[in-house]
Amino acid sequence: MTGVTLPIDEVLPELRQCLREQTGAVLVAEPGAGKTTRVPLALLEEDWLQGKRVVMLEPRRLAARSAAAYMARSLGEPVGAAVGYRVRGETKVSAATRIEVITEGVLTRMLQSDPSLDGIGAVIFDEFHERSLQADLGLALCLQAQSLIREDLRLLVMSATLDAEPVSGLMGGVPVVRSRGRTYPVEMRYRPVQTAAVTAAQHPLGRGIEQAVAAVVLEALRDETEGDVLVFLPGAGEIRRTEALLGQALSAGSAPGGGRVRLAALYGAMPQEAQDRALQPAADGTRKVVLATAIAETSLTVEGVRIVVDSGLARVSRFSPRSGMTRLETVPVPLSSADQRRGRAGRLGPGVCYRLWSEEEERRLPAHGKPEVLEADLSSLALELAVWGVRDPAELAWLTPPPAAAYEQARELLAELGALDAAGTVTAHGRRMAELGAAPRLAHMLLRGAELGRGALACELAALLGERDLLRGAPGGADADMRLRVEALHALAAGADARTAGADPAAASRAAAEAGAWRRMLGIPAGARGIPDEAGMLLAFAYPDRVGQARGGGKFLLSGGRGAALGGDQRLAAAPYIVAADVDDGGTESRIWLAAPVSLPELERAMPDRIVQEASFEWDGERQQVLARIKRKLGVLTLKEAIWDKPPEDELRAALLSGIRSAGLTILPWSKASEQLKERIGFLHRNDPDSWPDMSEEGLLAALDDWLGPHVGGMRGRSDLQRLSMTAVLEAGLSWEQRSRLEREAPTHITVPSGSRIPVDYGDPEQPTLAVRLQEVFGWTETPRIAGGRVPLTLHLLSPAQRPVQVTKDLASFWRSTYFEVKKDLKGRYPKHYWPDDPLQATPTNRAKPRS
């Protein structure tokens, strides 16, 4: 190792002793302590290691390569000798390698292929405070492997800002070792955006935070006479715009020492050579301004930095269980990240940190960020657990358990992709998907594409989707058509310059290399090229829930039920069907960033098992009839539709009854007789609800299937219903005994003393009425009663002109007390009619006077 003393050296003896006595430990070391590069080397000669390898996980590829290179230099060896690394698409290890620095997905592959981790003596989780999904998963799997198979396996969790006790408890109460970092005082200067920002008129290229950052960087270069500047920005787009602003200012001479200031970008999607240049110290007589993402917060050492400018923002990926989509959000950093960034200014000596927020805003920042497991798409985690043999995450030890709803949604996606069978067990296809190490959607597309002889195109699409969009920001780059990206890759392979092809050179180079790596894994010839026009069919394998059907104006309905739209005027807007590969979760109408057209025949060939035939029965309120159709559907999309001439009678009947419920009972052909029958039964129901059916609108609609259903077979609408006899329908619902009682207890007519048969009105079930001329009931001593004598009729006694002269339920009382007053009035108005003095002894008549 180098002769430079680092703060971590003080606690290395304690850490080694802990790992001799126990199989785990937690190391908390402040930024700059040297834990990443000193700890693995310090463990190499421990007896318990017995010549096995030390594996150290880093959350980012750049940090993994940088740490391996630093440790190799300290041993005076090249990378790949005693110290090597494995990251996606690149491996530098040999038979002599004792320390492997790997990215987290690599550990999962190691565990799945060999749960005993044969040949590995220790696994170190560096920068665990970032709480990446793969780190949480890796630790959970390692803890189970340690408890079941490898009791001698050492596990070490290292972090700068971690709350150590919960991790120690998760690992069985292992010791916690703490190291102070060697940091110098850092002066804090707060520059809230609203006071630091310059106007867009001064810097037309600037947008929002970039203006403020550029202004503060220029201030720092003017006020601080030495030291390089490390600037934290949320993403590559903000870095490029800030770089343009600063470049203008430096070229115009508006910044001190403009000719001696070198601008360098640092983010994960850059070529390795450019990343290495950003990490190197500035040449003598120059100053360096490094514009970086959160990648520079930990593990990496950016030489020469004495000034930090922190935008206070970071870009995070958040998964929405509601939509099944992931979106990138720019969010304020937590205090733990802000402190990590500040610490970068105090590694070499006293430094300065400019924060683009106020002290009041700082008091409202959260202490720590959320673990990725709470906000990520869990499909990869669910697939790894299925391959591991775990269905319920609770079988493993987690610092933060995966949310149940998001985990179940992930398993549903895996089942849809064929990775899980009906019992929820991983399939052979699912195991092959996991072995590829790609996201489950892309892994499924790669395997299906290879099966169909379109593996080359599948590899190109997987590479393009796994990297930053190579046309983003280029002329015409706003066009979402994936075919343009495939054509750009083909142009590059044919020797065209990336910029000529309208592509980002770094992104294009990475995508080409990634496509080559996938081809090698799938055994596809190196020179094979895909047909761009088949991109939509292959993307449908990865995104069966994002097949879009045109709705006009560049808007689409996705098969999963969401609405989505293209931005601006794009050629894909005219496509009847597309597959959306990159869609944000933007409210009710998502934005489509990447997509490809697909034809209906291609969809039918690619996913016959997903396209189902569905019967559709809809009530047409205007025509008042059932429309029966056969539909071929993909998710919520109707691909084809035809009229169904002979639908199953039961389903047609159910649809018709449903239509009647929505239209109401007035659609039925009620006659006067059927209305009276309904009212009579309703009257008896009111007085004896247990014995008679409910004839109210609500009651009839609720029991529609029982009383009307048997009579509407083969009918489709109102015109068919007119053939019904509603009297016969209602009578069919009564038993023989009920029909007999109906005639006795709710007669249609009453014969009055004059001999006339007068109809009973049951319109008001509370008081059925009998409207009869007064002269016809002479001699009737008592009010007639119905319902077995329980209910008296309400008598409407009429004049010869059929006008009511009295309403009563007590006829006897009327004769005694009221008749004589009524008689006096009637005799005056109708002198030719018979008005006897004694109505009880008089002869009833339906004429003016009784016959002689």
Secondary structure, 3 states (H helix, E strand, C coil): CCCCCCHHHHCHHHHHHHHHHCCEEEEEECCCCCHHHHHHHHCCCCHHHCCCEEEEEECCHHHHHHHHHHHHHHCCCCCCCCEEEEECCEEECCCCCCEEEEEHHHHHHHHHHCCCCCCEEEEEECCHHHCCHHHHHHHHHHHHHHHHCCCCCEEEEEECCCCHHHHHHHCCCCCEEEECCCCCCEEEEECCHHHHCCCCCCCCCCCCHHHHHHHHHHHHHHHCCCCEEEEECCCHHHHHHHHHHHHHHHHCCCCCCHHHEEEEEECCCCCHHHHHHHHCCCCCCCEEEEEECHHHCCCCCCCCEEEEEECCEEEEEEEECCCCEEEEEEEECCHHHHHHHHHHHHCCCCEEEEECCCHHHHHCCCCCCCCHHHCCCCHHHHHHHHHHCCCCHHHCCCCCCCCHHHHHHHHHHHHHCCCECCCCCECHHHHHHHHHCCCHHHHHHHHHHHHCCCHHHHHHHHHHHHCCCCCCCCCCCCCCEHHHHHHHHHHHHCCCCCCCCCCCHHHHHHHHHHHHHHHHHHCCCCCCCCCHHHHHHHHHHHCHHHEEEEEECCEEEECCCCEEEECCCCHHHHCCEEEEEEECCCCCEEEEEEEEECCHHHHHHHCCCCEEEEEEEEEECCCCEEEEEEEEEECCEEEEEEECCCCCHHHHHHHHHHHHHHHCHHHCCCCHHHHHHHHHHHHHHHHCCCCCCCCCHHHHHHCHHHHCHHHCCCCCEHHHHCCCCHHHHHHHCCCHHHHHHHHHHCCCEEECCCCCEEEEECCCCCCCEEEEEHHHHCCCCCCCEECCCCEECEEEEECCCCCEEEEECCHHHHHHHHHHHHHHHHHHHCCCCCCCCCCCCCCCCCCCCCCC
